[in-house]
Amino acid sequence: MKIVKTAIIGTGGIAVAHVQADRSQNGRAQIAAAMDIDESRVNAFCTTHAIPQAYTHLDALLAEQKPELVHICTPPGTHAALSIQCLEAGAWVLCEKPLCGSLAEMDRIEDAERRTGRYCSSVFQWRFGSGVRHLKRLIQSNAMGRPLVGICQTTWYRDHEYYKVPWRGKWNTELGGPTMGLGIHAMDAFLWLLGGWKEVRAMMGTLDRRIEVEDVSMATVRFENGAMGSIVNSCLCPRQESYLRFDFQRSTVELRSLYGYANKDWQYSIPKKSDDAEMLEQWKAIPAEVPSSHGSQVACLLDCMERHERPLVSGPEARKTIEFLTALYKSAVTGQIVTQGSVSKGDPFYQKIHGSAAEKFAN
């Protein structure tokens, strides 16, 4: 069994999930060090989690420890630059969402992958749970017929106090509102399940929170397979829920959860007058429980490292979600219908995922 030497960059709340993920791998991942610009915080983090070495400078950590895998858990505005630095130091990367703030930054990450032969994955753990994997197989085999209608809702609640953290609620540091920071997991799974999209119409606003970025966004999507979808992202909803719904020709599939899901959270339904009662039992028989967790994604990533294969949510697959988010923001800001592939170099939304949103919202 190959043991992979890992390091964690950034020691805020989400870093704990990365520690737990590495330590759930039956010894395959060994955390050698953690780094944070706040010395007291990184020292406390390392003491709490029994991590051998604490650093306040990334250069020193990379030079001295030479980790094979780096977990990036810092504020979003730093993700692209740190990912590239770690790739160039010879490490693979697992970066918290959002991976980057534009298609231009995605270009630079992919260029670094080509130069180094290492890969950078975005944290999209919803793709790795048994419920989504099972549904993906059913869709690929056309078991329930064509997908027709989809709903993707991330209706969460983040109060004013939440946005007092200095980097939150700002275009340059958080890179967006609930579209980028909250709904991205459900949207990534939704898009992966339904396949390529053709066009998006969207709107967004800052209705209640005292922040630069949006606190709600809504979009309608037409997919290449003809299906149509509705997407809502919000941080304003006192009763929190994540909800996915897929209506196929022969069945409806629903997921109700919050930050993750288990097999029990999925529901499969058929019309009352249907000959598919026997098939329904097969469709809803999700295999053995695999949680939609960081640990499930890290397990797949370690397998890819051992085989030196591109991980699922790196490169082109990660880019698909970044491109969709770019189109959503462009449509919301400009009022235009945005088609897949239309945001190219020279477009302000290519350089920054929110394009001119900061200027528009300031006015």
Contacts in CASP RR format, 6 or more apart in sequence:
PFRMAT RR
TARGET T0000
AUTHOR 0000-0000-0000
METHOD contacts of the structure
MODEL  1
MKIVKTAIIGTGGIAVAHVQADRSQNGRAQIAAAMDIDESRVNAFCTTHA
IPQAYTHLDALLAEQKPELVHICTPPGTHAALSIQCLEAGAWVLCEKPLC
GSLAEMDRIEDAERRTGRYCSSVFQWRFGSGVRHLKRLIQSNAMGRPLVG
ICQTTWYRDHEYYKVPWRGKWNTELGGPTMGLGIHAMDAFLWLLGGWKEV
RAMMGTLDRRIEVEDVSMATVRFENGAMGSIVNSCLCPRQESYLRFDFQR
STVELRSLYGYANKDWQYSIPKKSDDAEMLEQWKAIPAEVPSSHGSQVAC
LLDCMERHERPLVSGPEARKTIEFLTALYKSAVTGQIVTQGSVSKGDPFY
QKIHGSAAEKFAN
1 27 0 8 1.000
1 28 0 8 1.000
2 28 0 8 1.000
2 305 0 8 1.000
2 306 0 8 1.000
3 27 0 8 1.000
3 28 0 8 1.000
3 29 0 8 1.000
3 30 0 8 1.000
4 28 0 8 1.000
4 29 0 8 1.000
4 30 0 8 1.000
4 68 0 8 1.000
4 69 0 8 1.000
4 302 0 8 1.000
4 305 0 8 1.000
5 30 0 8 1.000
5 32 0 8 1.000
5 65 0 8 1.000
5 66 0 8 1.000
5 67 0 8 1.000
5 68 0 8 1.000
5 69 0 8 1.000
6 22 0 8 1.000
6 29 0 8 1.000
6 30 0 8 1.000
6 31 0 8 1.000
6 32 0 8 1.000
6 67 0 8 1.000
6 68 0 8 1.000
6 69 0 8 1.000
6 70 0 8 1.000
6 71 0 8 1.000
7 31 0 8 1.000
7 32 0 8 1.000
7 33 0 8 1.000
7 34 0 8 1.000
7 35 0 8 1.000
7 61 0 8 1.000
7 65 0 8 1.000
7 67 0 8 1.000
7 69 0 8 1.000
7 70 0 8 1.000
7 71 0 8 1.000
7 91 0 8 1.000
8 15 0 8 1.000
8 18 0 8 1.000
8 19 0 8 1.000
8 31 0 8 1.000
8 33 0 8 1.000
8 34 0 8 1.000
8 35 0 8 1.000
8 51 0 8 1.000
8 70 0 8 1.000
8 71 0 8 1.000
8 73 0 8 1.000
9 34 0 8 1.000
9 35 0 8 1.000
9 36 0 8 1.000
9 58 0 8 1.000
9 61 0 8 1.000
9 70 0 8 1.000
9 71 0 8 1.000
9 72 0 8 1.000
9 73 0 8 1.000
9 74 0 8 1.000
9 82 0 8 1.000
9 86 0 8 1.000
10 34 0 8 1.000
10 35 0 8 1.000
10 36 0 8 1.000
10 42 0 8 1.000
10 72 0 8 1.000
10 73 0 8 1.000
10 74 0 8 1.000
11 34 0 8 1.000
11 35 0 8 1.000
11 36 0 8 1.000
11 38 0 8 1.000
11 41 0 8 1.000
11 42 0 8 1.000
11 45 0 8 1.000
11 73 0 8 1.000
12 36 0 8 1.000
12 41 0 8 1.000
12 45 0 8 1.000
12 73 0 8 1.000
13 73 0 8 1.000
14 73 0 8 1.000
14 96 0 8 1.000
15 34 0 8 1.000
15 45 0 8 1.000
15 71 0 8 1.000
15 73 0 8 1.000
16 49 0 8 1.000
17 293 0 8 1.000
17 294 0 8 1.000
18 71 0 8 1.000
18 73 0 8 1.000
18 94 0 8 1.000
18 294 0 8 1.000
19 31 0 8 1.000
19 49 0 8 1.000
19 51 0 8 1.000
20 294 0 8 1.000
20 295 0 8 1.000
21 29 0 8 1.000
21 293 0 8 1.000
21 294 0 8 1.000
21 295 0 8 1.000
21 297 0 8 1.000
21 298 0 8 1.000
22 29 0 8 1.000
22 30 0 8 1.000
22 31 0 8 1.000
22 71 0 8 1.000
22 298 0 8 1.000
23 29 0 8 1.000
23 31 0 8 1.000
24 295 0 8 1.000
24 298 0 8 1.000
24 299 0 8 1.000
25 295 0 8 1.000
25 298 0 8 1.000
25 299 0 8 1.000
25 302 0 8 1.000
28 302 0 8 1.000
29 69 0 8 1.000
29 298 0 8 1.000
29 302 0 8 1.000
31 49 0 8 1.000
31 51 0 8 1.000
32 51 0 8 1.000
32 52 0 8 1.000
32 53 0 8 1.000
32 65 0 8 1.000
32 67 0 8 1.000
33 51 0 8 1.000
33 52 0 8 1.000
33 53 0 8 1.000
33 54 0 8 1.000
33 55 0 8 1.000
33 61 0 8 1.000
33 65 0 8 1.000
33 67 0 8 1.000
34 42 0 8 1.000
34 45 0 8 1.000
34 46 0 8 1.000
34 49 0 8 1.000
34 51 0 8 1.000
34 53 0 8 1.000
34 54 0 8 1.000
34 55 0 8 1.000
35 42 0 8 1.000
35 54 0 8 1.000
35 55 0 8 1.000
35 56 0 8 1.000
35 57 0 8 1.000
35 58 0 8 1.000
35 61 0 8 1.000
36 42 0 8 1.000
36 45 0 8 1.000
36 54 0 8 1.000
36 56 0 8 1.000
37 56 0 8 1.000
38 56 0 8 1.000
39 54 0 8 1.000
39 56 0 8 1.000
42 54 0 8 1.000
42 55 0 8 1.000
42 56 0 8 1.000
43 54 0 8 1.000
45 51 0 8 1.000
45 54 0 8 1.000
46 52 0 8 1.000
46 53 0 8 1.000
46 54 0 8 1.000
53 61 0 8 1.000
53 64 0 8 1.000
53 65 0 8 1.000
55 61 0 8 1.000
58 82 0 8 1.000
58 85 0 8 1.000
58 86 0 8 1.000
61 67 0 8 1.000
62 70 0 8 1.000
62 85 0 8 1.000
62 86 0 8 1.000
62 89 0 8 1.000
62 91 0 8 1.000
63 89 0 8 1.000
66 89 0 8 1.000
66 90 0 8 1.000
67 91 0 8 1.000
68 90 0 8 1.000
68 91 0 8 1.000
68 92 0 8 1.000
68 305 0 8 1.000
69 91 0 8 1.000
69 92 0 8 1.000
69 93 0 8 1.000
69 94 0 8 1.000
69 301 0 8 1.000
69 302 0 8 1.000
69 305 0 8 1.000
70 86 0 8 1.000
70 91 0 8 1.000
70 92 0 8 1.000
70 93 0 8 1.000
70 94 0 8 1.000
71 94 0 8 1.000
71 95 0 8 1.000
72 78 0 8 1.000
72 79 0 8 1.000
72 82 0 8 1.000
72 83 0 8 1.000
72 86 0 8 1.000
72 93 0 8 1.000
72 94 0 8 1.000
72 95 0 8 1.000
72 96 0 8 1.000
73 96 0 8 1.000
74 82 0 8 1.000
74 96 0 8 1.000
75 167 0 8 1.000
75 173 0 8 1.000
75 174 0 8 1.000
76 96 0 8 1.000
76 97 0 8 1.000
76 98 0 8 1.000
76 101 0 8 1.000
76 167 0 8 1.000
76 173 0 8 1.000
76 174 0 8 1.000
76 175 0 8 1.000
76 176 0 8 1.000
76 180 0 8 1.000
76 181 0 8 1.000
77 101 0 8 1.000
77 167 0 8 1.000
77 172 0 8 1.000
77 173 0 8 1.000
77 174 0 8 1.000
77 175 0 8 1.000
79 95 0 8 1.000
79 96 0 8 1.000
79 98 0 8 1.000
79 99 0 8 1.000
79 100 0 8 1.000
79 101 0 8 1.000
80 99 0 8 1.000
80 100 0 8 1.000
80 101 0 8 1.000
80 105 0 8 1.000
80 108 0 8 1.000
80 109 0 8 1.000
82 95 0 8 1.000
83 93 0 8 1.000
83 95 0 8 1.000
83 99 0 8 1.000
83 100 0 8 1.000
83 109 0 8 1.000
83 112 0 8 1.000
83 120 0 8 1.000
84 108 0 8 1.000
84 109 0 8 1.000
84 112 0 8 1.000
86 93 0 8 1.000
86 120 0 8 1.000
87 93 0 8 1.000
87 109 0 8 1.000
87 112 0 8 1.000
87 113 0 8 1.000
87 115 0 8 1.000
87 116 0 8 1.000
87 118 0 8 1.000
87 120 0 8 1.000
88 112 0 8 1.000
88 115 0 8 1.000
88 116 0 8 1.000
90 116 0 8 1.000
90 118 0 8 1.000
91 118 0 8 1.000
92 118 0 8 1.000
92 119 0 8 1.000
92 120 0 8 1.000
92 121 0 8 1.000
92 301 0 8 1.000
92 305 0 8 1.000
93 118 0 8 1.000
93 119 0 8 1.000
93 120 0 8 1.000
93 121 0 8 1.000
94 121 0 8 1.000
94 123 0 8 1.000
94 297 0 8 1.000
94 298 0 8 1.000
94 301 0 8 1.000
95 120 0 8 1.000
95 121 0 8 1.000
95 122 0 8 1.000
95 123 0 8 1.000
96 123 0 8 1.000
97 122 0 8 1.000
97 123 0 8 1.000
97 124 0 8 1.000
97 180 0 8 1.000
97 181 0 8 1.000
97 184 0 8 1.000
97 185 0 8 1.000
98 122 0 8 1.000
98 175 0 8 1.000
98 180 0 8 1.000
98 181 0 8 1.000
98 184 0 8 1.000
98 322 0 8 1.000
98 325 0 8 1.000
99 106 0 8 1.000
99 109 0 8 1.000
99 120 0 8 1.000
99 122 0 8 1.000
99 318 0 8 1.000
99 322 0 8 1.000
100 106 0 8 1.000
100 109 0 8 1.000
100 322 0 8 1.000
101 175 0 8 1.000
101 180 0 8 1.000
101 322 0 8 1.000
101 352 0 8 1.000
101 353 0 8 1.000
102 322 0 8 1.000
102 326 0 8 1.000
102 349 0 8 1.000
102 350 0 8 1.000
102 351 0 8 1.000
102 352 0 8 1.000
102 353 0 8 1.000
103 319 0 8 1.000
103 322 0 8 1.000
103 323 0 8 1.000
103 326 0 8 1.000
103 343 0 8 1.000
103 350 0 8 1.000
103 353 0 8 1.000
104 345 0 8 1.000
104 350 0 8 1.000
104 351 0 8 1.000
106 315 0 8 1.000
106 318 0 8 1.000
106 319 0 8 1.000
106 322 0 8 1.000
109 120 0 8 1.000
109 315 0 8 1.000
110 315 0 8 1.000
110 319 0 8 1.000
112 120 0 8 1.000
113 119 0 8 1.000
113 120 0 8 1.000
113 314 0 8 1.000
113 315 0 8 1.000
119 304 0 8 1.000
119 310 0 8 1.000
119 311 0 8 1.000
119 314 0 8 1.000
119 315 0 8 1.000
120 314 0 8 1.000
120 315 0 8 1.000
120 318 0 8 1.000
121 297 0 8 1.000
121 301 0 8 1.000
121 311 0 8 1.000
121 312 0 8 1.000
121 313 0 8 1.000
121 314 0 8 1.000
121 318 0 8 1.000
122 313 0 8 1.000
122 314 0 8 1.000
122 318 0 8 1.000
122 321 0 8 1.000
123 294 0 8 1.000
123 297 0 8 1.000
124 184 0 8 1.000
124 185 0 8 1.000
124 188 0 8 1.000
124 189 0 8 1.000
124 297 0 8 1.000
124 313 0 8 1.000
124 318 0 8 1.000
124 321 0 8 1.000
125 185 0 8 1.000
125 260 0 8 1.000
125 292 0 8 1.000
125 293 0 8 1.000
125 294 0 8 1.000
125 295 0 8 1.000
125 296 0 8 1.000
125 297 0 8 1.000
126 132 0 8 1.000
126 185 0 8 1.000
126 186 0 8 1.000
126 188 0 8 1.000
126 189 0 8 1.000
126 260 0 8 1.000
126 261 0 8 1.000
126 292 0 8 1.000
127 133 0 8 1.000
127 188 0 8 1.000
127 189 0 8 1.000
127 192 0 8 1.000
127 297 0 8 1.000
127 312 0 8 1.000
127 313 0 8 1.000
128 290 0 8 1.000
128 292 0 8 1.000
128 293 0 8 1.000
128 295 0 8 1.000
128 296 0 8 1.000
128 297 0 8 1.000
128 299 0 8 1.000
128 300 0 8 1.000
128 312 0 8 1.000
129 261 0 8 1.000
129 290 0 8 1.000
129 291 0 8 1.000
129 292 0 8 1.000
129 293 0 8 1.000
129 296 0 8 1.000
130 263 0 8 1.000
130 286 0 8 1.000
130 287 0 8 1.000
130 288 0 8 1.000
130 289 0 8 1.000
130 290 0 8 1.000
131 255 0 8 1.000
131 261 0 8 1.000
131 263 0 8 1.000
131 266 0 8 1.000
131 286 0 8 1.000
131 290 0 8 1.000
131 292 0 8 1.000
132 189 0 8 1.000
132 192 0 8 1.000
132 193 0 8 1.000
132 261 0 8 1.000
132 292 0 8 1.000
133 287 0 8 1.000
133 290 0 8 1.000
134 286 0 8 1.000
134 287 0 8 1.000
135 193 0 8 1.000
135 246 0 8 1.000
135 253 0 8 1.000
135 266 0 8 1.000
136 192 0 8 1.000
136 193 0 8 1.000
138 144 0 8 1.000
138 283 0 8 1.000
139 147 0 8 1.000
139 193 0 8 1.000
139 194 0 8 1.000
143 279 0 8 1.000
143 283 0 8 1.000
144 248 0 8 1.000
144 249 0 8 1.000
144 250 0 8 1.000
144 251 0 8 1.000
144 253 0 8 1.000
144 283 0 8 1.000
145 248 0 8 1.000
145 249 0 8 1.000
145 250 0 8 1.000
146 225 0 8 1.000
146 226 0 8 1.000
146 227 0 8 1.000
146 248 0 8 1.000
146 249 0 8 1.000
147 194 0 8 1.000
147 223 0 8 1.000
147 225 0 8 1.000
147 227 0 8 1.000
147 246 0 8 1.000
147 247 0 8 1.000
147 248 0 8 1.000
148 227 0 8 1.000
148 228 0 8 1.000
148 247 0 8 1.000
148 248 0 8 1.000
148 249 0 8 1.000
149 227 0 8 1.000
149 228 0 8 1.000
149 229 0 8 1.000
149 245 0 8 1.000
149 246 0 8 1.000
149 247 0 8 1.000
150 190 0 8 1.000
150 194 0 8 1.000
150 227 0 8 1.000
150 228 0 8 1.000
150 229 0 8 1.000
150 230 0 8 1.000
150 244 0 8 1.000
150 245 0 8 1.000
150 246 0 8 1.000
150 247 0 8 1.000
151 229 0 8 1.000
151 230 0 8 1.000
151 243 0 8 1.000
151 244 0 8 1.000
151 245 0 8 1.000
152 186 0 8 1.000
152 187 0 8 1.000
152 190 0 8 1.000
152 229 0 8 1.000
152 230 0 8 1.000
152 231 0 8 1.000
152 232 0 8 1.000
152 243 0 8 1.000
152 244 0 8 1.000
153 186 0 8 1.000
153 231 0 8 1.000
153 232 0 8 1.000
153 241 0 8 1.000
153 242 0 8 1.000
153 243 0 8 1.000
153 244 0 8 1.000
154 178 0 8 1.000
154 182 0 8 1.000
154 183 0 8 1.000
154 185 0 8 1.000
154 186 0 8 1.000
154 187 0 8 1.000
154 232 0 8 1.000
154 233 0 8 1.000
154 234 0 8 1.000
154 242 0 8 1.000
155 232 0 8 1.000
155 234 0 8 1.000
155 237 0 8 1.000
155 239 0 8 1.000
155 240 0 8 1.000
155 241 0 8 1.000
155 242 0 8 1.000
155 243 0 8 1.000
156 178 0 8 1.000
156 182 0 8 1.000
156 183 0 8 1.000
156 234 0 8 1.000
156 235 0 8 1.000
156 237 0 8 1.000
156 240 0 8 1.000
156 242 0 8 1.000
156 258 0 8 1.000
157 235 0 8 1.000
157 236 0 8 1.000
157 237 0 8 1.000
157 238 0 8 1.000
157 239 0 8 1.000
157 240 0 8 1.000
158 178 0 8 1.000
158 182 0 8 1.000
158 209 0 8 1.000
158 235 0 8 1.000
160 209 0 8 1.000
160 210 0 8 1.000
162 168 0 8 1.000
162 235 0 8 1.000
163 169 0 8 1.000
163 209 0 8 1.000
163 210 0 8 1.000
163 211 0 8 1.000
166 173 0 8 1.000
167 173 0 8 1.000
167 174 0 8 1.000
168 174 0 8 1.000
168 211 0 8 1.000
169 176 0 8 1.000
169 177 0 8 1.000
169 209 0 8 1.000
169 211 0 8 1.000
169 212 0 8 1.000
169 213 0 8 1.000
170 211 0 8 1.000
170 212 0 8 1.000
170 213 0 8 1.000
171 212 0 8 1.000
171 213 0 8 1.000
171 352 0 8 1.000
171 354 0 8 1.000
171 357 0 8 1.000
171 358 0 8 1.000
174 180 0 8 1.000
174 181 0 8 1.000
174 213 0 8 1.000
175 353 0 8 1.000
175 354 0 8 1.000
176 213 0 8 1.000
176 214 0 8 1.000
176 353 0 8 1.000
176 354 0 8 1.000
177 211 0 8 1.000
177 213 0 8 1.000
177 214 0 8 1.000
177 215 0 8 1.000
177 217 0 8 1.000
177 233 0 8 1.000
177 235 0 8 1.000
178 214 0 8 1.000
178 215 0 8 1.000
178 216 0 8 1.000
178 217 0 8 1.000
178 233 0 8 1.000
178 234 0 8 1.000
178 235 0 8 1.000
179 204 0 8 1.000
179 214 0 8 1.000
179 217 0 8 1.000
179 233 0 8 1.000
179 325 0 8 1.000
179 328 0 8 1.000
179 329 0 8 1.000
180 213 0 8 1.000
180 325 0 8 1.000
180 353 0 8 1.000
182 233 0 8 1.000
182 235 0 8 1.000
183 233 0 8 1.000
183 242 0 8 1.000
184 321 0 8 1.000
184 325 0 8 1.000
185 242 0 8 1.000
186 242 0 8 1.000
186 244 0 8 1.000
187 231 0 8 1.000
187 233 0 8 1.000
187 321 0 8 1.000
187 324 0 8 1.000
187 325 0 8 1.000
188 313 0 8 1.000
188 321 0 8 1.000
189 244 0 8 1.000
190 231 0 8 1.000
190 244 0 8 1.000
191 197 0 8 1.000
191 320 0 8 1.000
191 321 0 8 1.000
191 324 0 8 1.000
192 317 0 8 1.000
193 246 0 8 1.000
194 223 0 8 1.000
194 225 0 8 1.000
194 227 0 8 1.000
194 229 0 8 1.000
194 246 0 8 1.000
195 223 0 8 1.000
195 224 0 8 1.000
195 225 0 8 1.000
196 223 0 8 1.000
196 224 0 8 1.000
196 225 0 8 1.000
196 320 0 8 1.000
196 340 0 8 1.000
197 221 0 8 1.000
197 222 0 8 1.000
197 223 0 8 1.000
197 224 0 8 1.000
197 324 0 8 1.000
197 340 0 8 1.000
198 222 0 8 1.000
198 223 0 8 1.000
198 224 0 8 1.000
198 226 0 8 1.000
198 339 0 8 1.000
198 340 0 8 1.000
199 221 0 8 1.000
199 222 0 8 1.000
199 337 0 8 1.000
199 338 0 8 1.000
199 339 0 8 1.000
199 340 0 8 1.000
200 219 0 8 1.000
200 220 0 8 1.000
200 221 0 8 1.000
200 222 0 8 1.000
200 324 0 8 1.000
200 327 0 8 1.000
200 328 0 8 1.000
200 331 0 8 1.000
200 337 0 8 1.000
200 338 0 8 1.000
201 219 0 8 1.000
201 220 0 8 1.000
201 331 0 8 1.000
201 335 0 8 1.000
201 337 0 8 1.000
201 338 0 8 1.000
202 217 0 8 1.000
202 218 0 8 1.000
202 219 0 8 1.000
202 220 0 8 1.000
202 327 0 8 1.000
202 328 0 8 1.000
202 329 0 8 1.000
202 331 0 8 1.000
202 332 0 8 1.000
202 335 0 8 1.000
202 338 0 8 1.000
203 217 0 8 1.000
203 218 0 8 1.000
203 219 0 8 1.000
203 331 0 8 1.000
203 332 0 8 1.000
203 335 0 8 1.000
204 214 0 8 1.000
204 216 0 8 1.000
204 217 0 8 1.000
204 218 0 8 1.000
204 329 0 8 1.000
204 332 0 8 1.000
204 333 0 8 1.000
205 214 0 8 1.000
205 215 0 8 1.000
205 216 0 8 1.000
205 217 0 8 1.000
205 332 0 8 1.000
205 361 0 8 1.000
206 212 0 8 1.000
206 213 0 8 1.000
206 214 0 8 1.000
206 215 0 8 1.000
206 361 0 8 1.000
207 215 0 8 1.000
207 216 0 8 1.000
207 236 0 8 1.000
208 215 0 8 1.000
208 236 0 8 1.000
209 215 0 8 1.000
209 235 0 8 1.000
209 236 0 8 1.000
212 358 0 8 1.000
212 361 0 8 1.000
212 362 0 8 1.000
213 354 0 8 1.000
213 357 0 8 1.000
213 361 0 8 1.000
214 332 0 8 1.000
214 357 0 8 1.000
214 361 0 8 1.000
215 234 0 8 1.000
215 235 0 8 1.000
215 236 0 8 1.000
216 232 0 8 1.000
216 233 0 8 1.000
216 234 0 8 1.000
216 235 0 8 1.000
216 236 0 8 1.000
217 231 0 8 1.000
217 232 0 8 1.000
217 233 0 8 1.000
217 234 0 8 1.000
217 328 0 8 1.000
217 332 0 8 1.000
218 230 0 8 1.000
218 231 0 8 1.000
218 232 0 8 1.000
218 233 0 8 1.000
219 230 0 8 1.000
219 231 0 8 1.000
219 328 0 8 1.000
219 331 0 8 1.000
219 332 0 8 1.000
220 228 0 8 1.000
220 229 0 8 1.000
220 230 0 8 1.000
220 231 0 8 1.000
221 228 0 8 1.000
221 229 0 8 1.000
221 230 0 8 1.000
221 231 0 8 1.000
222 228 0 8 1.000
222 229 0 8 1.000
223 229 0 8 1.000
224 340 0 8 1.000
231 328 0 8 1.000
240 258 0 8 1.000
241 256 0 8 1.000
241 257 0 8 1.000
241 258 0 8 1.000
242 255 0 8 1.000
242 256 0 8 1.000
242 257 0 8 1.000
242 258 0 8 1.000
242 259 0 8 1.000
242 260 0 8 1.000
242 261 0 8 1.000
243 254 0 8 1.000
243 255 0 8 1.000
243 256 0 8 1.000
244 254 0 8 1.000
244 255 0 8 1.000
245 252 0 8 1.000
245 253 0 8 1.000
245 254 0 8 1.000
245 255 0 8 1.000
246 252 0 8 1.000
246 253 0 8 1.000
246 254 0 8 1.000
250 270 0 8 1.000
250 274 0 8 1.000
250 276 0 8 1.000
250 279 0 8 1.000
251 268 0 8 1.000
251 269 0 8 1.000
251 270 0 8 1.000
251 276 0 8 1.000
251 280 0 8 1.000
251 283 0 8 1.000
252 268 0 8 1.000
252 269 0 8 1.000
252 270 0 8 1.000
253 266 0 8 1.000
253 267 0 8 1.000
253 268 0 8 1.000
253 269 0 8 1.000
253 283 0 8 1.000
254 266 0 8 1.000
254 267 0 8 1.000
254 269 0 8 1.000
255 261 0 8 1.000
255 265 0 8 1.000
255 266 0 8 1.000
255 267 0 8 1.000
256 265 0 8 1.000
256 267 0 8 1.000
257 265 0 8 1.000
260 291 0 8 1.000
260 292 0 8 1.000
260 293 0 8 1.000
261 292 0 8 1.000
262 289 0 8 1.000
262 291 0 8 1.000
263 286 0 8 1.000
263 289 0 8 1.000
266 284 0 8 1.000
266 286 0 8 1.000
267 284 0 8 1.000
268 280 0 8 1.000
268 283 0 8 1.000
268 284 0 8 1.000
269 280 0 8 1.000
270 276 0 8 1.000
270 277 0 8 1.000
270 280 0 8 1.000
290 296 0 8 1.000
297 313 0 8 1.000
300 311 0 8 1.000
300 312 0 8 1.000
301 311 0 8 1.000
304 310 0 8 1.000
304 311 0 8 1.000
322 353 0 8 1.000
323 340 0 8 1.000
323 341 0 8 1.000
323 343 0 8 1.000
325 353 0 8 1.000
326 343 0 8 1.000
326 349 0 8 1.000
326 350 0 8 1.000
326 353 0 8 1.000
327 338 0 8 1.000
327 339 0 8 1.000
327 340 0 8 1.000
327 342 0 8 1.000
327 343 0 8 1.000
328 338 0 8 1.000
329 349 0 8 1.000
329 353 0 8 1.000
329 354 0 8 1.000
329 355 0 8 1.000
329 357 0 8 1.000
330 336 0 8 1.000
330 338 0 8 1.000
330 343 0 8 1.000
330 347 0 8 1.000
330 349 0 8 1.000
330 355 0 8 1.000
331 337 0 8 1.000
331 338 0 8 1.000
332 357 0 8 1.000
333 349 0 8 1.000
333 354 0 8 1.000
333 355 0 8 1.000
333 356 0 8 1.000
333 357 0 8 1.000
333 360 0 8 1.000
343 349 0 8 1.000
343 350 0 8 1.000
344 350 0 8 1.000
348 355 0 8 1.000
348 356 0 8 1.000
349 355 0 8 1.000
END
